Amino acid sequence: MSFSRLCQYSFVIALCWFLGRASIASTCSDSESLKSFQRVGNYRSALQRMDECLRASKQPEADDWQLFNKLIKQVLTVYSSTSFEEAYRNFQKVLHLLSGLKFELANYFKNHPTDNDNLFSEVREADEKYYFYYDTGRLFSHSRGIVLTDRSLIWKNLTGKPQRLAFDNINSMTLVYDRGFSLNTDLSLTGWKLRINSTDKRCANRNANKEFPASWQKLSPPDSVSSFPSHQRHGEMVFKLSGCFDEKNEIRLSSVPDEAIIPLVSAITYFINSNKTSFDQKKMVQFYVPEREIGILAGWVTPCSKEYVNQGSPIKELQLLDACFFRFLSDDEGFKLSQQDSELLNQLTAQIFEKDNISFNEGYNRFKVVLSTHFFSDLDFKFKDNFDAETEVELFEGVRDIAESYYFYFDTGRVMSGSRGLALTKKAIIWQNFWSDLTGSAKRVTFDNISSVTLVHEIDLQSIGGWRLILNKDENEDEDNEIALSQVPAENVELFASALVYFINRASGANLRLQVPEETRAVLDKTFKEMHPKANYWISF
């Protein structure tokens, strides 16, 4: 089984990374022995059985992966009644799943007294015992890495001195991706790092922040906080808090694959919480992952759909979704719209456009909502309220009925504004292409003379990108009825064309449907796969 297929259903971000190749098909959730372990609360054995089954499964079911996620969370749930030995076994069980990483545990240090005595001896307290070590030193073994003792977290990055924090002094860990400093400032081999106590209340008070953004994910078993992303820009809290954050309290996650970061840090968080001096839920370490980092871990794609909540208003839901898209896509960091998010976008716009027993004004508002999303922000659309008197008089004045008002205009004139493009009145569509109409006049077709609208793709000089609409294609092959959709990006051209058809229907009472020939659909599907990678996270994150 390929890695990409497994990652469709991964734990947290992509716990599938450590799973082996498949051999036979299986449905793991129905296993009687698994159910038996669950009934008696033996989640560690249940997780072991599920892991074995998934390794052998040819096509794991979505329910199996959800149960796998649930079992890991149950194993990493902190209880006051859990003994140290039992908690350590839980910790090791999750580490065992990360078979691609090499860890040194308590038995190693028991059998290697020299390493036990020398490792970070300058900061370790004399009677502390080592229970976990992840060595990030590529050239010199035991020169740096991450250590857990029975009461402290110790680490050393490639540069700088070893640092130690007692478990009781750790309040939070925040995952941050710092691409700008991954190779040239501290010689780290990764952009991923953990910021310890960067969400300390003293920092928050200093920056007048009363709570964390709803868009942050708090990963602290057994609960995970999630809500639809707020309008606060991703990562804003991280940068606001940097003024009082001690940079010494940063742990570089060198050599940890992206897919293993969340489960590894979740296990470390569990170990720390299980070994604090006193059991107090309010003092438990919280693991925060800002939404930007969630998108990066998911494959540099937008993770907006995972927080989607049906509010009964597709317009409001689309606006919230678009606000999330904007936070990612406007920063030009390399994010792409995920397949899941694109599918949700299509679902919401279809719901908006399917309502036909409404007034023209309400339909026009729906038309504006869709074309006002950030996907079309570079195209400088004009709506009815954006027209000044002079523009309305001069635009396509040779063909427009003087009694008509413009409701929409898309200017495709790169050199001379207002020289060509596409406009909608309440009665007609008016357009002027570039090449064939360079010296000619605009064309106007009333809505009652439109029997079909077809989206086609043909590379030529008529339209940049090759996309065009053909009116009444089955009745007339006259090129005069072709509208060039210059500048409309391929990934949004179908949505744009659907919006135009919706406007025509609302203005004329027609019931047209956008026609997409098979060859055009093939181009759209190819573009969709290229532009919208599938996110490597399970939707229930």
N, C-alpha and C positions, 0 to 999 in steps of 0.2 A: 504494500500500500504506500502511495506517495506521501511525502511529508505534508504537501499542501492539502490533500484530502483529509488527513487526520486533523489538521489544524482548524477545520471548519467547526469542530466541536470541542475545542480545547479548554482545559481548566484555567480559569482566570484569564490569562492572555494566551498561552499556548503550552499547556502542560504536556501536550502530545509529543513534544520534542524528544522525551526520553523513552517513548514507547517503541518496541521493536517492530519488525516487519510482520505483516499478517500471513497466515497460512490457511486458516479455515474460517468459515462464517460461524457466528454465534450470537445469541441474544443473552447477554450477561444478567440483565436485571431479573430474569425469571428463575435464576438458579436457586434451588431450594436451600442449599447450604449457605448461600449468601443471605437469604431471607432469615435463616435461622440465626446467623451471627447478628444480624440487625435487631432481631426480636429481643435478644438478651443483652444488647448494648455493647457487643464486642466489635466495635467499629474498626479497630486495627486489623483484626482477622478478616472482616468484611472487605476492607480496602485491599488487603493482600489478595483475596480471592478475585475481586473485581479487576485488579491490575493484571493478574495471570490470565483472566478471560479476555481482557481487551488486547493483550499482547498477541493472543492467538486468533483474534477476531478478524474476519476478512472485511466486513462492512459493519462497524459498530453503529448501533442505533443512537439517535439523539438522546433518548431516555437513558441509555447506558452511560453516556458522558455526563449527563446531568446528575445521575446517581453517584458517579465517580467524584464529581465536584463536591457533592453533598457529604460524602464519606470523608473526604480530606478535611473539610471544614469541621466535621464532627470529631475527627482525630485531634485537630488542633484547637479544640475548645478548652479553655482554662477553667478548671474547677478547684475550689479550695480543698476538696477532699482528695485530690489526686496526689499521690506520693511522688517524691523526686524521681525514684526509679521508674515509675509508670510514665511520668511525663517525659523522661529521657527516651524511653522506648517509643513513645508517640512521635517525638522529634526525629528519631532515627528512621522510623517507618517512612516518613515523608521524604527524608534525605535519600533513602534507598530508591525511591522512585526516580530520582535525578541521577540515573546511572551514567550519564555523560560527564559528570563532575566527580573529582576525587577529593574525598574528605578524610581527615585524620580525627579519630574519636578517642574516647577515654582509654580504651585498651591499647591503642598505639603508644600513647605517652607512658602508659604503665610498662610497656615492653621496650621502650626506648628512653631510658633515663637521661641520656645526654641531651637529646632534643627537648625533653621535658624541662631540664634545668636551664637551658640556654635561650629558649624561645621567648623573646620580648622580656627578658629578665629585668631590664632596667625599669619597667613600669609595673610589672606583675608583683602582687603582694606575696610574701613568703609562703603562706599557707594555702594559697589558691591552687585549685586543681583544674587542669585543662580537660574540657569535655568536647570541644569542637575546634577544628582548625581547617580553614580553606586557604591553601597556599597559592598566592597570585604571582609569586616570583618565577619568571620564566628561565632565568639564568642561574640564580643562586637560590637553592632550596632553603626554606625557612627564613628568608630575608624580609618578607612582607606578607600581608594577607589579613584575614579576619579570624579572631579567636573568641570563643566563649569559655569563661571559667564558671565556677559555681556561683559567682556573684558579680562578674563584670564583663564588659565588652571591651576587647582590645583590638586595635588595628594599626596597620602601617601601610601607607601608600608608597608609590615608587619613590617619591621625594618626601622629605620631612621626617620627623621623629615619630616613634610609636606613641599612640594615644590610648588612654584608658578611661572608661566611664563606668562607675558602679551602676548596677541595674536600677537601684533606687533613684538614681539621678537621671534616668532616661525617661522622657515623657512621650516622645514621638519620633517617628522616622518618616522622612518624606523622600520619595523617589524623584530624582531630577535628571533630565538628559541635557547635557551641556555640550552641544556640538562644537561651539566656538572654541572650547578649551580642551578638546579631547586629545590633541596631539602636540600643540605648540607651547603650552604654558607650563604644565607640570609633567610632561612626558607620559601621561597616562595612556594606556592602550584602549581605553573606552571612554565614551561620553557619559556613561551611566554612573551615578553616585547616589549615596544615601546621605541626606542631611539630618543629623541628629539634633533634636530639640529646636529645629527651625520654626516650629509652630508654638513655641513657649508663650504663655499668656503675657509675659512681660514684653515680648516682642510685639504681640498683637495689640496690647494696650498702647505701646509707643507709637504704633501706626494707626491707632483708632479703628482697628478692625475688631468687631465684637464676636464674629463667628467665621467659620471657614466657608468658602463658596460652596454652593450646592453642587457645583460641577466637580468637586473633588470626590474621589472614592476613598472611603475610610475602610481599610481592609483589616479588621480586627475581629477574629472569631469570637462568638458565633455570629455576630451581626455584620452586615455591610451596608453602609449608608449610600443611597443613590436617589437622585431626583433629576428631573429634566434640567439640563444645563442652564445656568442662569445667564444673564446678559453680560456678566463680568468676563473679561477676556481671560483666556486660559493662561494659567501660570501667574496671574497677577499677584496672588498672595505670596508666592515664592519670592518674587522680586521685591515686594514691599517689605518682607521680613528680612531681606538680606542685610539691611543696615545694622541690625543688632545680632545677626547670626555670626557665631564664631567659626571661621573657615577651617579651623583645626578639626572641627567636628563633622568633617566630610569623609565618607568612606567610598573610595573608588571601587567599583565592582568589576575589576579587570578580569578578563577571560571568562566571564559569566555570559553564556549565550542569552540573547533577549528572551527566549522562550522559557528560560529557567529562573529569571530574576524574581518574578512575583512569588512562586512557590518557595524559593530559597529564603527570601526575606520574610515571608509569612511564617516559615518554620523558626527562623531566628527570633522573630517577635514573640512567638509562642514560648520558646525556651526562656527568654528574658522575663516574660510575665509570670511564668511558672516558678521562677526562682527569686522573685522580689521578697523582701523581708517580711512583708505582711500582704495578705490578700485583700485588695481594695480595688473594686471595679473602676473607681474614679481615677486611680493612679496607674491603670494599665497603659502600656505603651500602645499608641495608635499608629497604624501604618497608613500613610496618605499617598495617593497617586493622583496628581493633577490630570485633568482631561487631556492636556497636550501629550503627556507621557503615555496615557492610555492609547492614544492614536498612534504614537510611534511604535509602541510594543505590538499593536495590532497590524503593523506593516506599513506605517506612514499613511494611514487612511483615516478618514473621519469615523469616529465611533458614536455618532449622534443617535442612531436608531436604537441602540441598546437601552436608552433611557426613555424611549417613546412611551407615552401614556395616552390612551384614547380619551380625549376630553369631550367628545361629542361635537367638536367644531373643527372640521378639516382646515378651515382658513386659519384659525388660531394655531393649530398644530403645525401647519406649514410655516407660519411666521416664526414660531419657536425653533423649528427644525432649521430654517434658513439662518437664524441667528447663530446657531451652533456651527453650521457650515462656514459662515463668514469668519468666525474666530479662527478656524483652521486654515481656510483657503486664502484668506487675505494676507497672511504673513509670508507667503511665497517660500516656505521652508521645504517644499517637496511633498506636501500632503496631497492625496487624491481622494475623491469621493468614493467611498467603499461601495461595493455592489449592494450590500444590505441597505445602506442609506439611499442609494439611487433608486432601489426598488420601493422604499418607503416614500420617497419623493413622488414617484410615479403613481403610487397608490393614493396619496393625498390629493394630487392634482386631478386624478380621475374622479375622485369623490366630489371635488369642487366643480368639475365640468359636467358631471352627470345630472345635476339638478337643472331641469328645464322648465318646470312650471313656476317660473318666477318672472318678475318684471324685467324690462331691459336695463333699468338702472342697477338693479341688484346683480344682474348678469354681468354688466360692465364692471362693477366693483370686483367681482370674482376674476374677471379678465385682467384687471389692473394688479390685483394681489399676486397672481402667478407671474406676470411679466415684470413685477417690481422686485422679485427675488434677486439675490446678488449674482446669479448666473448670467443675468443680462445687464448688469450694471455698466459694463464697458460699451454697450451699444447705444447709450444715450437716447432711449425712447422718450417720446413726448406724448403725454396724455392730454385730455381735453382742457384741464386747468392750466397746462403749461404753454398754451398758445397765446401769443400776444396778437393784437388786431392786425398788425402789419404782416406778420408771418402767415396768418390765416388767409389774408387776401391774396398774397403773392404765390403761395404754394400751389403748384399745379393749376394756376388760374385759368389756363386754356381749356381745361376739361371739367373742372369742378362746377357743379350746380351752385350758383351763388347763394341759394337758400340753405345749402348744407353746411354743417359745422364739422370740424375735424375732431375725432375722438382718439385717434392714435396716429403717430407718424414715426417711422423708422428711417432715418437718414443714412443712406449708404454712400453718399458722396464724400470721398476722402479729401478731395481737393477743394471743391466748391460746395459748401454746405447748402442744403436745400435744392440742389440741382437734380437729385434723383432719390429713389427710395420707394417706400410703400406707405400708403396712408389708408385709414378707414374713416368713413363717415357713417351715418346711421343708415344709409341707403346703398352705399357702393364701396368697392375697393378700387383704389387708384394707385398706379405705380409707374415708374420709369426706370428701365434698366440702363446699363452703362454702354455696352458695345453697340447693339443694334439700334439703340435709341439715342446715340450720341448727338445726332443733329435733329432727331425727331421730337415729337411731343409725347406727353404722358398718355397712358391708357386708362380707361375707366370702364368697369363692368358692374352693373347693378346686381345686388344680391339675388333678385328674383330671376336673373339670367344665369345663375351658377347652379349647375346640377351635380358637379363633383369637384373635389379638390384633391390632387394627387401629389405626393412628395416623391421626387426623383433625384438621382445623383448622377451627374454627367460632368466630367472634367472638360472644361473648355474656357474660352475667354469671356463667356457671358457672366459667370459668377465666380468669385473667389471662393474656392472650396468645393464648387461643383453642385451645390444644393439649389434646388428650385422647386417652385410650385407650378403645377399645370392646372388651369381651370378647364373643366369640361373636356378632359382628355379623351374619353371614349367617343365623343361626338365630333371632335374637331382637332386635327393635328397641327393647327395653325400656331406657329411660334409666337404670334402676337399675344397668345394667352399664357405665356410662360413668365413667371415672376422670379427673378434671380434673388436668392437669399444671401447676398454677399455679406461677409463678416459674421454670420451666425455660426457659432462653433458646432462641430458635428455632434458632440455629446448632448447638445440642447436643441438641435434643430427640430426634432419631432415634437418636443414640448412647445416650441414656438409656433409651429404649424398647427398644432392642435388648438392652441389658444386663438389663433386667427379663425379657425373653423367654428369654434365656440362663439366668438363674437358674431360671426355671420348668422349663426342659428338664432341667437338671442335678438338680433336686430330684425331678422326677416321672418322668424317663425318657422324656418326650415329645420330639417332633421338630417343634416349632412354628417358624414363621418369621414375623417381623413383617410384617404386611400394610400396604402404603402405597398407597392409591388414587391414581389419576392426578391428581386435583385437589390432593391433598395433596403429591404429588411436585412439582407445579408451584410450590407455595408454598415448598417446601424448596429447589428449584433457584434460585428468585429470591433467597431469603435467602442462599444460598451465594455467589452472584455479588456481592451487595451487601456481604457481610461479609468475603469472602476475595478481595482483589484478587490478580491474577497478578503475581508478582515479576518485576522487570525485570532478570533475570540468567540466564545459562545455568547449568544445574545443575552443570557441571564447574568453575565459577569458577576 
